[in-house]
Amino acid sequence: MQLHLPDPAYIESERARANFRLALTAALCVVAGLWVLALLDWGLALGLSSFGVRPRTLSGLPGVLFAPLLHSSFSHLMSNSLPLLVLGTGMLYLYPHSAVKVIPAIYLGPGLAVWLFGRPGVHIGASGLVYGLAIYVLISGLIRRDTRAVSASMLVFFLYGTLVWGMVPTTANISWQTHLVAALIGLILAVLCRRSDIPPRKRYVWENENNDFPDG
């Protein structure tokens, strides 16, 4: 399979650098917001974890919206913070148009599935976002011929390849259902959005020369 090199004039432009800064800033704001919320919760004993997803209960349905914002401990939040920063920046920078569809789907979809089919208990945490973004970026790099997508896919594999163990029921206090559904959503959307966010391809001299010949 021939890989396409993005046009250097595109990826090295001031606009591209501004887009990266914007993506990084947005991801940083999301992670910072999670920390502010967690500190307020733990410092003021607000008990916000009660707003998590509670499967098949009416009171637990709002958790579909709030659960990704809540964490049970500092270690829980810390384990999600760096992946969210890295994957969020990559998603917003490389796939800005797809992100409008992908992020809401992996934010809400896993919570809704867990509410319908999950095990009893309270499900909270942003790990669903982490899994959905990781699988989207990973699969996108496997099915696209863009070198940037391939590079991002390889980075995700080396940094977060072990996430696969979070999609099987190995630990009682880990919501593996959330991880699995988020990963499936990320995979499906990576296939459906494979023709979106294609950067301009670098054209070689010989390609331009061929275009000079008339069709006969």
Secondary structure, DSSP 8 states (H G I E B T S, - for coil): ---B-B-HHHHTSHHHHHHHHHHHHHHHHHHHHHHHHHHHHHHHT--GGGGSB-TT-GGGTTHHHHGGG--SSHHHHHHHHHHHHHHHHHHHHH-HHHHHHHHHHHHHHHHHHHHHH--SS-B--SHHHHHHHHHHHHHHHHH--BHHHHHHHHHHHHHHGGGGGGGSS--TTS-HHHHHHHHHHHHHHHHHTTTSS---B---HHHHHHTTS---
